């Protein structure tokens, strides 16, 4: 993308009454952001859904002037910019109608690995919530997912720190420009996040910091990911908004249940009760529901199975599969008289030991 093309895209993004959805409509009609800003006003008004109020101020020169200033900030700070039609723009975000036309990045984000999950939840996360979040990320680490969150207090920073600890890529989605960090207490984590991933935002360096920015930011968190996981939430909260957005994008949503008397579990319990989220009781429910399979280099060599020590429950499952050739996870749970979530965890351990392997359709067989 040339500097001139970027300036016009920035200018279009800067127009107050034109959001991402309308901007894309105008660009698709005219061919480019530059063409939009050079088009005749009368012709623009003939576009379905475009009214005079929408394009009011579109041709104000202030937008190009501000765009030039922002371009200078981008260049001076080595900011990476992704345009919504480019290959570098996050693939899943392309399918979100309100995804930004421009996404700004710092750090070393690599989206080649497409197992991306978002972890969100209460800012005042409980001790048990922290423990579950850390256990979740650790259990998922063999699948090498990218962990996305909002870099805020509580659940967000817990998820980022857990990802860094497991050497996983992590992405912080910010509700402000890349010229600042909020909360300031998290400045000490910036280097680690950028080493293992980085930051995304669609806000400019000149944008005023506002509480409403967090709600706008949540669409990026939901849009980037295959699934959104809510660890804890009160009856109302930003994480529930993220879950609703993820549902609107037809993405999977998981919620960790809690006691009905716990205020920080009300939101998660409601998501499950109203069938807006899968119940997440064990970390390995996630790869099971998303049908993830371990990559070959994550498995133990086949010949090692002769020397593997099996736990009692593993022996039961091993003997069952050896006798029945291959079987569905749910059937294994029934026949071996164990809960499905427990079976999923045991099968993962056996897979890592090189004893069993997953097959399409959630089947498993002995190697």
N, C-alpha and C positions, 0 to 999 in steps of 0.2 A: 504494500500500500504506500503510495507516494505521500509526501508531506501535504501536498495540495488536497489530495483525496481525504486525508485524515482531518485536515482543517474543516472541510465542508461537513464531514460526518460529525465532528465535534460540535460544529455550529448548529446542526440539526438537532443533536442531542440536547443542546442548551436551550432550545425554545421551550418556555414554560408549559404551554398547553398541549404540547406534542409528546406523548409518551412513546414507549418502545413499540407498542402495537401499531399505532398510527404512523410512526416513523417508517416502519417496515413496509406498510401499505403504500406510503408515498414513494419510497425508494423502488419498490417492485413495479410501481406504475411508471415512474419517470426514468428508471434505469440506474440512478446513482443519487447520492446525497447532493452532489454538486448540481445535478440536473433539477432536483427538487427546488433548490434555492434560486435557480435561474429560470424556473418555469413561470409562465404567465398565471397570475392569480385566478383569472377567470377559468382557465383550464383545470386548475387544481380543484376548484369548487364543483366541477363536474364529476369528480371521483366519488363513488358511492361511500357515504359515511363521513365525508369531509365537508365541514361547514365553515362559515366565515369566522366564528368564534375560535374554532380549532386552529386555523392558520393566522389568527390575529398576532401580529408581531413577528411572523415568520421571516419577513424581509428586512427586519431591523438590523442595521449594520453592526450593532453591539455584539451580536452572536459571533460574527466572524472575528471581531476584535478580541473577544474573550477566548475564542478558540485558538487564536495565535498565541495568547498568553499561556494557555494550558499546554499547547504543543511544546513551548519552551520548557515548561516544568517537566514534561514527559522526557524530553531529550536530555535535560540537565541531570535527571535522576535515573536514567536508563530504565524507564518504565516500558514494559512490553504491552503492546496494545493488540487486542484480538477483535477483528470486525466480524459481524455475525454471518457473513457469507464465506469467510476464510476457513481453510482446513484446520487451522490451529485453534479455532473457536471450539469450546467444549461441545462434543457431539450431542449429548443429551439435552444441553441447554438450547441447541438449535431447534428442538422440537417443542419448546415452550413459547407460546404466542407472545408472552410479555417479557421474554428474555431480552436483555439490553442489546442495542446495536453495537455498542463498544464495551469491551470488558478490559479493565486494566490489571496488570499483573506485576508483582515483584517476586523474586525468589527463583526456585528451580523446579517449577511444576512440570511434570511429564504425565500426560493423560493417556499414554500408550496402553497402560494397564487400565482396563475399563471396569474393574470391580471397584466401584466407588460407593461408599455409604456415608450418610450424614448422621451425626450423633448430636442430639440436642436435649435440652431439659432445663430444670430449675437453676436459677442463679444461686439460690441458697440450697445447694445440694447437700443431702445428708451423708453421713459416714457410710451407710449401706449403699447409697447411690454411687458414691465414689468407688467403693469396692466392686460393685457390679460393672461399672464402666471400665475399670481397669481389667477385670476378669474377661469382659467381652472382647476388648481389643487384643488381649493376649491370646485368647482362644481363636480369634480370627486371623492372627498373624501368619499362620502357614499358608493362607489363601492370598496373602499379599495385597489386601485392599488399600485404597486411598481413603483416609479418614477426613471428612469435611465437617467443620463446625464454624461457630461465629466468633471465636476468640474472646468471648465475654467471660464474666465471672462464673464460677460454679461448674456446671456440666461441660460447657464449651472448653474451658482451659484444661479440665481433667482429661477430656478426649484427646486434645492436642498433645498433652504431656505423655499420655499413655502410648500414643502413636510413635512419638519420638523415642520413647523407651524401648519399643519393639522394632525400631529401625524401619518404620513404615512411613510412607509419604503422607503428609497431612496438609490440608488447605484451610486457611482462615479466611472467611468471607467478611469483609469489613463494611460498616455502616457509615463510612466517611472516606475521604481521599487518602491516598498513599503518602501524604505529607505529615500524617499524625498517627498515633496509636491510642486507642481507647479500649479499656481503661489504661491509664498511664502505668499502673502497677504491673502490667503485662509486658512492658517494654523489654524486660529481661528475658522473655521467651521468644522474641522476634528472631534472633539469630538462629536458634534451633529450628524454628518452623521454616525459615527460608533455606536452611541447610537440607532439611528433609522434605521440602515442598515449597510453600510460599503463600502469597495472599492474592485474593481477587476482590475487586470492587468495581462498581460502575459509577461511583461518585468522583467528582473532580476535586482537585486540591483547593479550589475556591468555594466549594459547597459549604453552606452553613451546617454545623452539627445540630441535628434535631432528633428527638425521640422517634419520630415517624420514620426516620431512616432505617431503623432496625426492622420494621415491618416490610419495607421495600427490599432490604437486604435478604430477608428470609426466602424470597423467591429464588435467589441464586443458590442458597443452601439446598433447597428442595430440588431445584432444576438440574443441578450437577449430578445428582446421585441416582443410583438404582433403587435405593431404599433409604427411608428416614427412620431413625430409631429414637424414640422418646424415653429417656431414662427415668425422669421424675418430672412432675408438673402439678402445680396447684390447679384449682378449678378454672382459672383463667391465666393465660400466659403466652408469651411469644412462641414457645415451642409448639403449642397447640395450633397456632396460626401456620407455622411451618408444616405441621402434619396435614392441615387442611389443604394447603397449597400442593403438597406432594400427592394427596388424593386427587386433586383436580388435574394433575399431570398424569394420572394413572400409574403412579409409582407405588411400590410397596411401602407400608408403614408398619412399624413394630412399636409396641408399648410394653414397658415393664410393669406388671401389676404390683399392687401393694395393699396393705390393710385398709379397710374402709374408714378407719379412724385416723389415718395419717393424712394430714392436709396436703403433703407433697405428692400424694398418690392419687388424689381425686381426678386430676386431668387424665392420667394414664388409664385409670379404671373406667372413666367415661368413654375414652377412645375405644377401648375393648368392648364395653357394654353396648355401644351404639354401632359396633362392627365397622369402625373406621381404622382399626389397627389389628394386626395379629398379636396375640398374647405371646410375649417373650419371657419365658421362664428359665431358659438355659441359653448360653451364648451360641451353642451349635444349632439352635433353632434357625438362626439366620442363614448359614450356608445350606441347610436342609430346605428351607422354604424358597431360597433363591436358586436352588439347584446348582450350586457351585461344586466344582470338582477340583481336587488338588492337581497342580501341574506335575508332570512327570519328575522334574528335578526336585520336587518336594517329597517324593516317596523314597522309602528305603529300597535297596536292591532286592530283587526277588529271592536270590539265594540266601539272604539273611533270615528268611522265615524259619529255616531249620534250627536256628540257634536262639529264637525268640522265646522269652518266658512269658506265658500268658497268665493274666489274672483269672480268678475263678469265673467271673461273668463273661470274660472274653472266651474262655474255653467252651462255655455253654453255647455261645453264638457261633463259634468256629465249628463245633461238632454239628450244630443244626445246619449250617450252610454247606458243610462237607457232605452231609447226607442228602440235602435237598437241592444241590447244585447252585441255584441262584434264587433269590427271593426278594420281595418288596420289603422296604423298611418297616412299614406298618404290620406286615405279616410276621416279620421277625420278632417285633415287640410282643405280639399276641402269643405266638408259639413259645417264646422264651420267657413269657410272663414278666416282662419289664416295661416301664413307661417308655413311650416313644422318645422323649427328650434324652433319657438315659441311654437308650440304644444308639441314638445319633452320636453321642459323645464317645461311647465305647467303640463304635465302628470307625470313627475318625482316628482314634488311637491305634486300632488294628490296621488301618490303612497306612498310617505313618510307620508302623512296624513291618509293612510289606506282607501282611497276612491276608488281607482282603482288598478288593478294589471295587469302586462304584461303577455302575453301568448306566446307560441312558434309561430314563423312566424311573429313577430312584430305586434301581435294583442293586443288589450287592452279591458278590460271589467270592469264594475262596480262591486265592492264587495258587 
